[in-house]
Amino acid sequence: MTRYTIRPINTGFLKTYPKRYLYHNYVVQYFDLPSEPIDIPVFCFLLEGGPEGPILVDTGMCDTARANEWHHPGSLQPDGYAITDQLHAIGIKEEDIYAILFTHLHWDHCFHMEKFPRARYITSAREYAYAQNPALIQVRGYEHPCQGDIRPPFTGLTLETPDIGEAETEILPGITAFATPGHTAGHISFNVQAESGTYLLAGDAVLCLDNIRPIPGSYYTVAPPARFLDMPALERTLKKIQAMRQDEDHVLACHEVTLVARAAATPILR
């Protein structure tokens, strides 16, 4: 069986309010949360060890100016944090990347995707279709051109769009995909085989690890975030991830704040 190493790569920081983003207003009273905005990371993941070359799961966020104008004011992509710069720093060129697997097509998960000339771009058929005509509350997330002079990163590119359902579907050797809707209509997550077991790369199905923890002293078995399209679907997704995960250390969420320190201490997960 193919086993990968996983390198979390933080591509910058979104400025946002935890009580409006990471935690639904029904559950905020159970957590000691700041009222002021905080910086949350935007991770993507480099997988190495596959037979065809390195693989990315998402490509991260855009530059600071674009993030501030169109998305989260106060966001920051420090110098050298763009995915291409970080790959160069570890000796990987754009043409080395064999495939890019997208959990979903929001702006902070697929920027710079056009810079990888050899890569196969893969996401779910439902996510790609939804990105063409999203609900009004999500047009900014998809950089939909109905807003004016902006185009999403996937404009003009060819994506592979397999049908991904509830059951795990092998996408590449050692990597399966499964539907995790709620944050978006076609969101998918990935199980990746590694030496220590199975890492669940959750994308934005889980915005922070608290979302898949029961709340002591309450009837909440999960703690949903505040950013979602479909709450019943999201609740089912959180419970599914909670049930199928190997353990919490093997769940990688793109905006989990504690992952910054973890990645600094252990740059490569095995």
C-alpha positions as CSV (number, residue, x, y, z in Angstrom):
1,M,0.0,0.0,0.0
2,T,1.2,3.5,-0.8
3,R,2.0,5.5,2.3
4,Y,2.5,9.2,2.3
5,T,4.2,11.8,4.4
6,I,2.1,14.9,5.0
7,R,3.5,18.4,5.3
8,P,1.1,21.1,6.5
9,I,1.7,24.4,4.7
10,N,0.2,27.6,6.1
11,T,-0.4,30.0,3.3
12,G,-1.5,33.0,5.4
13,F,-4.0,34.3,7.9
14,L,-7.6,35.3,7.8
15,K,-8.9,38.0,10.2
16,T,-12.2,36.9,11.6
17,Y,-14.4,36.7,14.7
18,P,-14.5,33.2,16.3
19,K,-18.1,33.8,17.4
20,R,-19.2,34.5,13.9
21,Y,-17.0,32.0,12.0
22,L,-15.6,29.1,14.0
23,Y,-18.6,28.6,16.4
24,H,-22.3,28.7,15.8
25,N,-24.2,31.2,18.0
26,Y,-26.1,28.3,19.5
27,V,-22.9,27.0,21.1
28,V,-20.7,30.0,21.8
29,Q,-21.8,30.2,25.4
30,Y,-20.0,26.9,26.1
31,F,-16.6,28.3,25.1
32,D,-14.3,31.0,26.4
33,L,-14.0,33.0,23.2
34,P,-12.6,36.5,22.5
35,S,-15.0,39.1,21.2
36,E,-12.3,40.7,19.1
37,P,-11.2,39.3,15.7
38,I,-8.3,36.8,15.6
39,D,-5.9,35.5,12.9
40,I,-6.7,32.0,11.8
41,P,-4.3,30.0,9.5
42,V,-5.1,28.8,6.0
43,F,-3.4,25.4,5.5
44,C,-3.0,23.2,2.5
45,F,-1.1,20.0,2.6
46,L,1.8,18.5,0.6
47,L,1.7,14.7,0.2
48,E,4.9,12.9,-0.8
49,G,5.6,9.2,-1.4
50,G,3.2,8.5,-4.2
51,P,4.3,6.7,-7.4
52,E,3.8,9.7,-9.7
53,G,5.2,12.5,-7.6
54,P,4.1,15.1,-5.0
55,I,0.4,15.8,-4.5
56,L,-1.2,18.9,-3.0
57,V,-4.5,18.9,-1.1
58,D,-5.7,22.5,-1.8
59,T,-3.4,25.4,-2.7
60,G,-4.3,28.0,-0.1
61,M,-5.1,31.6,-0.2
62,C,-4.4,34.7,-2.3
63,D,-2.2,37.7,-1.7
64,T,-3.0,40.2,1.1
65,A,-4.4,42.9,-1.2
66,R,-7.0,40.6,-2.8
67,A,-7.9,39.0,0.5
68,N,-8.6,42.4,2.0
69,E,-10.5,43.9,-0.9
70,W,-12.8,40.9,-1.7
71,H,-12.8,38.7,1.4
72,H,-11.7,39.3,5.0
73,P,-10.4,42.8,5.8
74,G,-7.3,42.5,7.9
75,S,-6.1,39.3,6.4
76,L,-2.5,38.8,5.6
77,Q,-0.3,36.6,3.4
78,P,3.3,37.4,4.6
79,D,6.1,37.5,2.2
80,G,7.1,33.9,1.2
81,Y,3.8,32.4,2.3
82,A,2.3,31.8,-1.1
83,I,2.1,28.1,-1.9
84,T,4.6,28.4,-4.8
85,D,7.1,30.2,-2.6
86,Q,6.9,27.6,0.1
87,L,7.3,24.8,-2.3
88,H,10.4,26.5,-3.8
89,A,11.8,26.8,-0.3
90,I,11.9,23.0,0.1
91,G,13.1,22.3,-3.4
92,I,9.9,21.5,-5.2
93,K,9.0,23.2,-8.5
94,E,5.5,23.8,-9.9
95,E,6.0,21.2,-12.6
96,D,6.9,18.6,-10.0
97,I,3.3,18.5,-8.7
98,Y,1.5,15.5,-10.1
99,A,-2.0,16.2,-8.8
100,I,-4.0,18.7,-6.7
101,L,-7.0,17.5,-4.8
102,F,-9.5,20.2,-3.8
103,T,-11.7,19.9,-0.8
104,H,-13.8,22.7,-2.3
105,L,-13.3,25.7,-4.6
106,H,-13.4,28.7,-2.2
107,W,-10.9,31.4,-2.9
108,D,-8.7,30.4,0.1
109,H,-8.3,26.8,-1.0
110,C,-7.5,27.0,-4.7
111,F,-5.5,30.2,-5.4
112,H,-2.4,29.8,-7.7
113,M,-3.8,26.5,-9.0
114,E,-3.1,27.7,-12.6
115,K,0.7,27.8,-11.9
116,F,1.1,24.0,-11.9
117,P,1.5,22.9,-15.5
118,R,1.6,19.1,-15.0
119,A,-1.0,18.8,-12.3
120,R,-4.2,17.0,-12.5
121,Y,-6.9,19.1,-10.8
122,I,-9.5,16.9,-9.0
123,T,-12.6,17.8,-7.1
124,S,-16.1,16.5,-6.8
125,A,-18.6,16.9,-9.7
126,R,-21.1,18.4,-7.3
127,E,-18.6,21.0,-6.0
128,Y,-17.5,22.0,-9.5
129,A,-21.1,22.4,-10.6
130,Y,-22.1,24.4,-7.5
131,A,-19.1,26.7,-8.0
132,Q,-20.5,27.8,-11.3
133,N,-23.7,29.0,-9.8
134,P,-23.4,29.3,-6.0
135,A,-26.0,30.5,-3.6
136,L,-25.9,34.3,-3.1
137,I,-24.4,34.0,0.3
138,Q,-21.4,32.2,-1.2
139,V,-20.7,34.2,-4.4
140,R,-17.8,36.0,-2.6
141,G,-16.2,32.8,-1.4
142,Y,-16.2,31.5,-5.0
143,E,-15.1,34.9,-6.5
144,H,-18.0,34.6,-8.8
145,P,-17.9,37.1,-11.7
146,C,-21.5,38.4,-10.9
147,Q,-19.7,40.7,-8.4
148,G,-17.8,42.6,-11.1
149,D,-14.1,42.6,-12.2
150,I,-13.1,39.3,-10.5
151,R,-12.7,35.7,-11.8
152,P,-12.2,32.6,-9.7
153,P,-8.8,30.8,-9.9
154,F,-10.2,27.8,-11.8
155,T,-11.4,30.0,-14.7
156,G,-10.3,28.4,-18.0
157,L,-8.8,25.3,-16.4
158,T,-9.9,21.7,-16.9
159,L,-10.8,19.8,-13.7
160,E,-11.5,16.1,-13.2
161,T,-14.8,15.9,-11.5
162,P,-15.6,12.3,-10.3
163,D,-18.9,11.6,-8.6
164,I,-18.0,11.4,-4.9
165,G,-20.7,10.1,-2.6
166,E,-21.0,9.1,1.1
167,A,-18.8,6.0,0.6
168,E,-15.0,6.3,0.3
169,T,-13.8,6.4,-3.3
170,E,-10.2,5.8,-4.2
171,I,-8.9,8.8,-6.0
172,L,-5.2,7.9,-6.1
173,P,-3.2,5.1,-4.6
174,G,-3.5,5.4,-0.8
175,I,-6.0,8.3,-1.0
176,T,-9.8,8.0,-0.8
177,A,-12.4,10.8,-1.1
178,F,-15.8,11.0,0.5
179,A,-18.6,13.6,0.5
180,T,-18.7,16.0,3.5
181,P,-21.3,18.6,2.5
182,G,-22.5,21.4,4.7
183,H,-19.9,24.1,4.4
184,T,-20.5,24.0,0.6
185,A,-22.8,21.8,-1.5
186,G,-20.1,19.6,-2.9
187,H,-17.3,19.7,-0.2
188,I,-15.2,16.5,0.0
189,S,-12.6,15.3,2.4
190,F,-9.8,12.8,2.0
191,N,-8.4,9.9,3.9
192,V,-4.6,9.5,3.4
193,Q,-2.6,6.5,4.3
194,A,0.6,7.2,6.3
195,E,3.0,5.2,8.4
196,S,1.1,6.0,11.6
197,G,-2.3,5.3,10.2
198,T,-4.9,7.3,8.3
199,Y,-5.0,11.1,8.3
200,L,-8.3,12.6,7.6
201,L,-7.9,15.9,5.7
202,A,-11.1,17.7,6.4
203,G,-10.8,20.9,4.5
204,D,-13.5,23.3,5.8
205,A,-15.9,20.5,6.8
206,V,-14.2,21.1,10.2
207,L,-13.1,24.7,10.7
208,C,-11.5,23.9,14.1
209,L,-11.2,20.7,16.1
210,D,-13.7,21.9,18.7
211,N,-16.4,21.4,16.0
212,I,-16.0,17.6,16.3
213,R,-15.8,17.5,20.1
214,P,-18.9,16.9,22.3
215,I,-19.7,19.8,24.6
216,P,-19.6,18.6,28.2
217,G,-22.7,19.2,30.2
218,S,-24.8,19.7,27.1
219,Y,-26.7,17.6,24.6
220,Y,-24.4,18.7,21.8
221,T,-22.4,15.8,20.5
222,V,-20.7,18.2,18.0
223,A,-20.2,21.9,18.0
224,P,-21.0,23.3,14.5
225,P,-19.2,26.3,13.1
226,A,-21.0,29.5,12.0
227,R,-20.0,29.3,8.3
228,F,-22.2,26.9,6.4
229,L,-24.6,26.5,3.5
230,D,-26.7,23.6,4.9
231,M,-26.8,23.0,8.7
232,P,-28.4,19.5,8.7
233,A,-25.9,18.3,6.1
234,L,-23.0,19.9,8.2
235,E,-24.2,18.2,11.4
236,R,-24.2,14.9,9.6
237,T,-20.8,15.6,8.2
238,L,-19.3,16.5,11.6
239,K,-20.8,13.3,13.2
240,K,-19.4,11.2,10.3
241,I,-15.9,12.6,10.7
242,Q,-16.1,12.2,14.5
243,A,-17.0,8.5,14.0
244,M,-14.6,7.6,11.2
245,R,-11.4,9.4,12.4
246,Q,-8.6,7.3,13.7
247,D,-8.0,9.8,16.5
248,E,-8.0,13.6,16.9
249,D,-4.3,13.9,16.0
250,H,-5.1,12.4,12.6
251,V,-7.7,15.0,11.7
252,L,-6.2,17.9,9.8
253,A,-8.5,21.0,9.6
254,C,-7.4,23.9,7.3
255,H,-8.1,26.6,9.8
256,E,-7.2,25.0,13.1
257,V,-5.1,27.5,15.1
258,T,-3.1,24.9,17.0
259,L,-1.8,23.4,13.8
260,V,0.5,26.4,13.4
261,A,2.5,25.3,16.5
262,R,2.2,21.6,15.7
263,A,3.6,22.1,12.1
264,A,6.5,24.2,13.5
265,A,7.4,21.4,16.0
266,T,6.7,18.6,13.5
267,P,6.9,19.8,9.9
268,I,6.3,16.4,8.4
269,L,3.6,14.1,9.6
270,R,4.1,10.4,9.1
